[in-house]
């Protein structure tokens, strides 16, 4: 009996040791993961999995580790196991899973996963873009086959990426083995430290031999990459690990982030290397790009105010060489995922890499035209063969000869990342001809002399025209793939506004617009919302353009200052809008959110967009079909009083600008 008891105690002791060993192994793996040492974390987690350890958190972090170092097919293996273990995962795991499915060419299942993701977080920018662009693969196909690409001829078996042209040389980043006795590795990937190389580009198209880029002053024991040069070639901005006096600098969690540095060319050597003032030990700032006039520096960062894992920012370069305050480029560009590697062409186009938009898998390259007012046009995927199922990034182009370079970790390359050269043989310019006829809604008679105004999604007037003697109208050179509003006006006829979203392909679109000779009022009988009752037999007539908030005499501010969550005290008022929409099920409404001028314009635009989406989500939860609702934030662009930036106003005056509108778009 004693022997049996001793054996039992021995087994318990062994189990205790095994459990303790597993706990220690998990802690070690978690520590590596939290320190961004993903390669080490992968080794530790995989050892646990190989021993049969099945834990949801382990699979989450193991899959994420592979995702963050760009090995999407390996990440897919563990996301598959994670969802088999528990399919009810947080939204972000659904999104990453979909990206990895795309890397394996499984777009059907990826879209199914994205549907679930969109249901979980309908106000997420990635969900909005996915639902808005269901035909994204067709759109990408339409943008494809515009480039001839080839290996740049500089690649090694290690990582090569982030190239830029300086005179007749190509400067690029490489982690290739230089033959050093001691080979330093980067903990993120456990691959060799990267540094800058240069190679001469010959007139006949051939290239020379890659050599260190100014080894004397810039070869350091830290990752350095992605340089950009001023046009005179005398100033360089580049990315490097955080360091002070030649030593790596870590924060209190022992993490070394990326920073931007500036160097000056003095007597043929890059000297006076200094870090930029908006760097931090607590977040990364990387991948610089210069505007055409070199007065603005663009970059990627995860600094406070970032929407996702990393966003694109810009900062003004003052005449005296100092810098302004960094500004987030806002939700027109940034998503809740990664936006990185910006480049500004001489056509004033912003090229960047993102995995937060409908794409082919991993990071894809997108382009957005920068308007004169510094706003951005809708970003477009540049298509294949620049983009692939894997990560594609660091795109740059010469606007004159349409030649350029990009980087990718696509299959059949030389190493982890490779540099490719390209020639663009067809520009990505897509325009539509929007035309139609104006008719009387009762008689179907063609109406001449009708004034038409075309608005874009930001409610800015783009074109105006008048219908001819046959009632026909024409708007030429209208941009593809965008939503527009057409507003009509004519004596003795109701003002009408209709919306249309154009196809993402060059061509013609026809729209017949019927207008009413007089208004058709909607009679609302008693509407009861708790203790509030509207007893009038006839409410003021509702037509296209009516603001339901004003009609129902409800407060137009449902949010606390700086917040995007509807206040509980505002819900009874919003319920009136719900009841009216349910009573008249054919009404459609555009929710418009506005802020006051306090805070930066970019932050206000982000806040108003979140508020508009939050309001839309609330109405959907209360039973209003999502197809009846559109939502957009306008930030501080449509103030209704004098309270612009720098104008002293009372809190009451500022509050007038913090408003939500519910504009009837169709009856």
JOQUI-V299212 format. One record per backbone hydrogen bond with DSSP energy under -1.0 kcal/mol. CO is the residue of the C=O (numbers start at 1). NH is the residue of the N-H. E is the energy in kcal/mol with one decimal. If there is no record, write none. Layout:
# JOQUI-V299212
CO&NH&E ; CO&NH&E
This chain:
# JOQUI-V299212
1&5&-2.4 ; 2&6&-2.8 ; 3&7&-2.5 ; 4&8&-2.4 ; 5&9&-2.6 ; 6&10&-2.4 ; 7&11&-2.3 ; 8&12&-2.4 ; 9&13&-2.3 ; 10&14&-2.4 ; 11&15&-2.6 ; 12&16&-2.5 ; 13&17&-2.4 ; 14&18&-2.7 ; 15&19&-2.8 ; 16&20&-2.4 ; 17&21&-2.4 ; 18&22&-2.4 ; 19&23&-2.5 ; 20&24&-2.4 ; 21&25&-2.3 ; 22&26&-2.5 ; 23&27&-2.2 ; 24&28&-2.2 ; 25&29&-2.4 ; 26&30&-3.0 ; 27&31&-2.3 ; 28&32&-2.1 ; 29&33&-2.4 ; 30&34&-2.9 ; 31&35&-1.2 ; 32&37&-2.5 ; 33&36&-1.8 ; 36&38&-1.7 ; 37&41&-2.2 ; 38&42&-2.6 ; 39&43&-1.7 ; 40&44&-2.1 ; 41&45&-2.9 ; 42&46&-2.7 ; 43&47&-1.7 ; 44&48&-1.4 ; 45&49&-2.3 ; 46&50&-2.7 ; 47&51&-1.1 ; 48&53&-2.4 ; 49&52&-2.0 ; 55&59&-2.1 ; 56&60&-2.3 ; 57&61&-2.5 ; 58&62&-2.5 ; 59&63&-2.4 ; 60&64&-2.3 ; 61&65&-2.3 ; 62&66&-1.8 ; 63&67&-2.1 ; 64&68&-2.9 ; 65&69&-1.1 ; 66&71&-2.1 ; 67&70&-1.5 ; 70&72&-1.3 ; 71&75&-1.9 ; 72&76&-2.4 ; 73&77&-1.4 ; 74&78&-1.1 ; 75&79&-2.4 ; 76&80&-2.8 ; 77&81&-1.3 ; 78&82&-2.2 ; 79&83&-2.5 ; 80&84&-1.5 ; 81&85&-1.9 ; 82&86&-2.3 ; 87&89&-1.6 ; 90&93&-1.0 ; 90&94&-1.3 ; 91&95&-2.1 ; 92&96&-2.2 ; 93&97&-2.3 ; 94&98&-2.2 ; 95&99&-2.0 ; 96&100&-2.1 ; 97&101&-2.2 ; 98&102&-1.9 ; 99&103&-1.5 ; 101&106&-2.5 ; 102&105&-2.2 ; 105&107&-1.4 ; 106&110&-1.8 ; 107&111&-2.4 ; 108&112&-1.7 ; 109&113&-2.4 ; 110&114&-2.3 ; 111&115&-1.9 ; 112&116&-1.6 ; 113&117&-2.4 ; 114&118&-2.6 ; 115&119&-1.8 ; 116&120&-1.7 ; 117&121&-2.1 ; 121&124&-1.9 ; 124&128&-2.5 ; 125&129&-2.5 ; 126&130&-2.0 ; 127&131&-2.7 ; 128&132&-2.1 ; 129&133&-1.4 ; 133&136&-1.5 ; 135&139&-2.3 ; 136&140&-2.7 ; 137&141&-2.1 ; 138&142&-2.1 ; 139&143&-1.3 ; 146&425&-3.0 ; 148&423&-1.9 ; 150&421&-2.8 ; 159&175&-2.3 ; 161&173&-2.8 ; 164&171&-3.2 ; 166&169&-2.1 ; 168&201&-3.0 ; 169&166&-2.8 ; 170&199&-1.7 ; 171&164&-2.5 ; 172&197&-2.9 ; 173&161&-2.3 ; 174&195&-2.5 ; 184&193&-2.3 ; 186&190&-3.4 ; 191&186&-3.6 ; 194&224&-1.4 ; 195&174&-2.5 ; 196&213&-2.1 ; 197&172&-2.4 ; 198&211&-2.4 ; 199&170&-2.9 ; 200&208&-2.5 ; 202&205&-1.9 ; 206&202&-2.7 ; 211&198&-2.8 ; 214&218&-1.8 ; 215&219&-1.6 ; 218&220&-1.0 ; 223&241&-1.9 ; 225&239&-2.7 ; 228&237&-2.6 ; 230&233&-2.0 ; 234&265&-2.6 ; 235&230&-2.2 ; 236&263&-2.6 ; 237&228&-2.3 ; 238&261&-2.8 ; 239&225&-2.4 ; 240&259&-2.9 ; 242&249&-2.3 ; 244&247&-1.5 ; 247&244&-2.7 ; 251&254&-2.3 ; 255&251&-1.9 ; 257&242&-2.7 ; 258&285&-1.8 ; 259&240&-2.4 ; 260&276&-2.3 ; 261&238&-2.2 ; 262&274&-2.4 ; 263&236&-2.5 ; 264&271&-3.4 ; 266&269&-1.6 ; 269&266&-3.3 ; 271&264&-2.9 ; 274&262&-2.9 ; 276&279&-1.7 ; 284&302&-1.3 ; 286&300&-3.0 ; 289&298&-3.5 ; 291&294&-1.2 ; 295&317&-3.1 ; 296&291&-2.3 ; 297&315&-1.9 ; 298&289&-2.0 ; 299&313&-3.0 ; 300&286&-2.9 ; 301&311&-3.0 ; 303&306&-1.4 ; 310&339&-1.9 ; 311&301&-2.2 ; 312&329&-2.4 ; 313&299&-2.1 ; 314&327&-3.1 ; 315&297&-2.8 ; 316&324&-2.5 ; 318&321&-1.9 ; 322&318&-3.0 ; 327&314&-2.1 ; 330&333&-1.6 ; 330&334&-2.8 ; 337&310&-1.5 ; 338&355&-1.5 ; 340&353&-2.9 ; 343&351&-3.1 ; 345&348&-1.7 ; 348&370&-2.4 ; 349&345&-2.3 ; 350&368&-2.1 ; 351&343&-1.8 ; 352&366&-3.0 ; 353&340&-2.6 ; 354&364&-2.5 ; 363&392&-2.1 ; 364&354&-2.2 ; 365&382&-2.0 ; 366&352&-2.1 ; 367&380&-2.6 ; 368&350&-3.2 ; 369&377&-2.5 ; 371&374&-2.0 ; 375&371&-2.9 ; 380&367&-2.1 ; 383&387&-2.0 ; 384&145&-2.1 ; 391&409&-1.8 ; 393&407&-3.2 ; 396&405&-1.7 ; 398&402&-2.1 ; 402&424&-2.9 ; 403&398&-3.4 ; 404&422&-2.3 ; 405&396&-2.4 ; 406&420&-3.2 ; 407&393&-2.6 ; 408&418&-2.7 ; 417&160&-2.0 ; 418&408&-2.1 ; 419&152&-2.0 ; 420&406&-2.2 ; 421&150&-2.3 ; 422&404&-2.0 ; 423&148&-2.4 ; 427&429&-1.5 ; 430&480&-1.7 ; 431&507&-1.3 ; 432&478&-2.8 ; 433&509&-2.8 ; 434&475&-3.2 ; 435&511&-2.6 ; 436&473&-2.2 ; 437&513&-2.5 ; 438&447&-2.8 ; 439&515&-2.4 ; 440&444&-2.3 ; 445&440&-2.3 ; 450&467&-2.2 ; 451&489&-1.7 ; 452&465&-2.2 ; 453&487&-2.6 ; 454&462&-3.2 ; 454&463&-1.2 ; 455&485&-2.4 ; 456&459&-2.1 ; 460&456&-2.2 ; 463&454&-3.1 ; 465&452&-2.9 ; 467&449&-2.1 ; 468&471&-2.4 ; 471&438&-2.7 ; 472&468&-2.6 ; 473&436&-1.6 ; 475&434&-2.4 ; 478&432&-4.2 ; 482&502&-2.4 ; 484&500&-2.4 ; 485&455&-3.3 ; 486&498&-2.3 ; 487&453&-2.1 ; 488&496&-1.4 ; 489&451&-2.4 ; 490&493&-2.1 ; 496&488&-3.0 ; 498&486&-3.1 ; 500&484&-3.2 ; 503&481&-1.7 ; 503&505&-1.2 ; 507&433&-1.8 ; 509&435&-2.5 ; 513&439&-2.5 ; 515&441&-2.6 ; 516&494&-2.7 ; 527&534&-1.7 ; 529&532&-2.7 ; 532&529&-2.9 ; 534&527&-1.0 ; 543&546&-2.3 ; 546&664&-2.7 ; 547&551&-2.3 ; 548&552&-2.5 ; 549&554&-2.4 ; 556&660&-2.1 ; 558&567&-2.7 ; 560&563&-2.2 ; 567&570&-1.4 ; 570&574&-2.2 ; 571&575&-2.0 ; 573&576&-1.2 ; 574&578&-1.7 ; 575&579&-2.6 ; 576&580&-2.2 ; 577&581&-2.4 ; 578&582&-2.2 ; 579&583&-1.9 ; 580&584&-1.8 ; 584&587&-1.8 ; 588&665&-2.7 ; 589&630&-1.9 ; 590&663&-2.3 ; 591&632&-2.4 ; 592&661&-2.6 ; 593&634&-2.8 ; 600&604&-2.5 ; 601&605&-2.1 ; 602&606&-2.1 ; 603&607&-2.7 ; 604&608&-2.7 ; 605&609&-2.0 ; 606&610&-2.2 ; 607&611&-2.3 ; 608&612&-2.6 ; 609&613&-2.2 ; 610&614&-2.4 ; 611&615&-2.4 ; 612&616&-2.2 ; 613&617&-2.8 ; 614&618&-2.0 ; 615&619&-2.2 ; 616&620&-2.3 ; 617&621&-2.2 ; 618&622&-1.2 ; 619&624&-2.0 ; 620&623&-1.8 ; 625&628&-1.7 ; 626&629&-1.4 ; 628&589&-2.7 ; 630&591&-3.4 ; 632&593&-1.9 ; 634&637&-2.3 ; 635&595&-2.8 ; 642&644&-2.9 ; 644&647&-2.1 ; 650&654&-2.3 ; 651&655&-2.3 ; 652&656&-1.2 ; 654&657&-1.0 ; 654&658&-1.0 ; 657&659&-1.5 ; 659&594&-2.6 ; 661&592&-2.3 ; 662&548&-2.7 ; 663&590&-2.9 ; 664&545&-2.9 ; 666&588&-2.0
